[in-house]
Amino acid sequence: MNVAVSPTERSLSWRRLLLAILCVLAPHAFAQAPDPADLADQRAQAVTQVVLGILSYARWPVEPAQLRLCIVGPTQYTDDLIKGTTQATGRPVVVQRLLANHPDIVTACDAVYIGKLTADERSQLFAALIGHPVLSISEGGDQCTVGSLFCLRVGDQQVSFEVNLDSVARSGVRIHPSVLQLSRRRAPAQ
């Protein structure tokens, strides 16, 4: 039995078949490239975990009941951190943004997370921190030689950090030796 099929019907069936194949393959094609927004969120969450880890292994001369973390300067990875959180010990972490030249920065902050600053702003900030037990973490690695205690290295696969031992010794904040050992591990090449 031969059934006559018009060219229009044949064209529609091919289109349906093509559409069905595209529906099946489309999720796989789009799954190949990670969404930049998702990647940024993952980095922000990883930075938050590293920062909270560093803070949990730090000891101040007088332990604060709630840890005051100040974010100074424009940053890339603090979206998750700015929400505030609680450390594993149950101590709350209160996060606020301050200007680098804020007059009360040493009394308002137990730790500072430093973003992009000009050389003058960075110099003024570190001059204000001298002699005060304030832990400093720089988002960019270039400031580890300038005065930050910790410098983050943010990559696609992980967040690592370096420690400026000279700054740690002068800060008045004690850092557990295991954190210092972790800093010696190198991140895999990316």
C-alpha positions in Angstrom: 0.0 0.0 0.0 1.5 3.3 -1.1 0.4 6.4 0.7 1.0 9.7 -1.0 2.7 12.3 1.2 2.7 15.8 0.1 6.1 17.8 0.2 4.6 20.1 2.9 3.8 17.1 5.2 7.3 15.7 4.6 8.9 19.0 5.4 6.8 19.3 8.6 7.9 15.8 9.8 11.6 16.6 9.2 11.1 19.8 11.2 9.4 17.9 14.0 12.3 15.4 14.1 14.9 18.2 14.1 13.0 20.0 16.9 12.9 16.8 18.9 16.6 16.2 18.5 17.4 19.8 19.5 15.2 19.4 22.6 17.1 16.3 23.6 20.6 17.8 22.9 20.1 21.4 24.0 20.6 20.8 27.8 23.9 19.0 27.0 25.1 21.8 24.8 24.3 24.5 27.3 25.7 22.5 30.2 29.2 22.6 28.6 29.9 26.3 29.3 29.5 27.4 32.9 27.4 30.4 33.5 29.7 33.4 34.5 27.2 34.4 37.2 27.3 30.9 38.7 31.1 30.9 38.6 31.2 34.3 40.3 28.8 33.0 43.0 31.0 29.9 43.5 34.1 32.1 43.9 32.4 34.4 46.3 31.3 31.4 48.4 34.8 29.9 48.3 36.3 33.2 49.4 33.8 33.4 52.3 34.8 29.9 53.4 38.5 30.7 53.3 38.1 34.0 55.1 35.9 32.4 57.8 38.5 29.7 58.1 41.3 32.2 58.6 39.3 34.1 61.2 38.5 30.9 63.1 42.2 30.2 63.6 43.1 33.7 64.7 43.3 34.8 68.4 43.1 38.4 69.5 44.6 39.7 72.8 41.0 40.2 74.0 38.6 37.8 72.2 35.6 39.7 70.8 32.2 38.3 71.6 31.2 39.1 68.0 33.8 39.4 65.3 33.7 42.7 63.4 34.9 42.4 59.8 35.2 45.5 57.8 35.4 45.6 54.0 37.6 48.4 52.7 37.7 49.4 49.1 36.0 48.0 46.0 36.0 44.2 46.0 35.1 41.4 43.6 34.4 38.4 45.9 32.5 39.8 49.0 28.9 39.3 47.8 28.5 36.2 50.0 30.6 37.6 52.8 28.8 40.9 53.2 25.7 39.0 54.3 27.3 38.3 57.6 27.5 34.9 59.2 28.3 32.8 62.2 31.6 31.0 62.8 31.6 27.3 63.5 32.2 28.2 67.2 28.9 30.1 67.2 30.5 33.5 67.3 28.7 35.9 65.0 30.6 37.8 62.3 29.3 41.3 61.7 30.3 42.7 58.3 30.4 46.4 57.4 31.9 48.5 54.7 34.2 51.4 55.7 36.4 53.8 53.8 40.2 53.2 54.1 40.6 56.5 55.9 37.8 56.0 58.4 39.1 57.6 61.7 37.9 54.8 63.9 38.9 51.8 61.8 41.1 50.2 64.4 38.3 50.4 67.1 35.5 49.5 64.7 37.2 46.4 63.2 38.8 43.2 64.4 39.6 42.2 60.9 39.7 44.1 57.6 39.1 42.6 54.1 40.9 44.9 51.7 39.9 45.4 48.0 41.4 47.7 45.5 43.0 50.8 47.0 45.3 53.4 45.7 48.9 53.3 47.0 48.2 56.3 49.3 45.0 54.8 50.7 46.8 51.5 51.3 49.7 53.3 53.1 47.2 55.3 55.2 45.3 52.2 56.1 48.4 50.2 57.2 49.8 53.2 59.0 46.6 53.3 61.1 46.7 49.5 61.8 50.2 49.5 63.1 50.3 48.6 66.8 46.6 47.4 66.8 45.4 43.8 66.8 43.6 43.9 63.5 43.8 41.0 61.1 44.1 42.1 57.5 43.2 40.0 54.4 43.8 41.4 50.9 41.8 40.3 48.0 44.7 40.8 45.6 48.0 39.1 46.1 50.2 42.1 45.5 49.6 43.6 48.9 51.2 40.7 50.9 54.6 42.4 50.6 53.0 45.7 51.6 51.4 44.9 54.9 48.5 42.5 54.8 48.7 39.4 57.0 46.9 37.3 54.4 46.6 37.6 50.6 44.0 35.6 48.7 44.7 33.9 45.4 41.3 33.4 43.7 41.2 30.9 40.8 38.5 29.1 38.9 39.1 25.8 40.8 40.1 27.0 44.3 40.9 29.9 46.6 44.3 29.8 48.3 46.3 32.3 50.3 49.7 33.5 51.2 50.8 34.7 54.6 53.1 37.7 55.4 54.9 36.3 58.5 56.5 39.7 59.2 53.0 41.4 59.3 51.6 38.5 61.4 54.5 38.9 64.0 53.8 42.7 64.3 50.0 42.5 64.3 49.3 41.3 67.8 46.9 38.7 66.4 48.1 35.2 66.9 47.6 32.7 64.0 47.4 29.0 64.6 50.4 27.2 63.0 48.2 24.9 60.9 47.0 27.9 58.9 50.6 29.0 58.3 51.2 25.4 57.0 48.2 25.6 54.7 49.5 28.8 53.1 52.6 26.9 52.0 50.6 24.6 49.8 50.6 25.9 46.2 47.4 26.0 44.2 47.5 23.8 41.1 48.4 25.6 37.9 45.3 27.0 36.2 
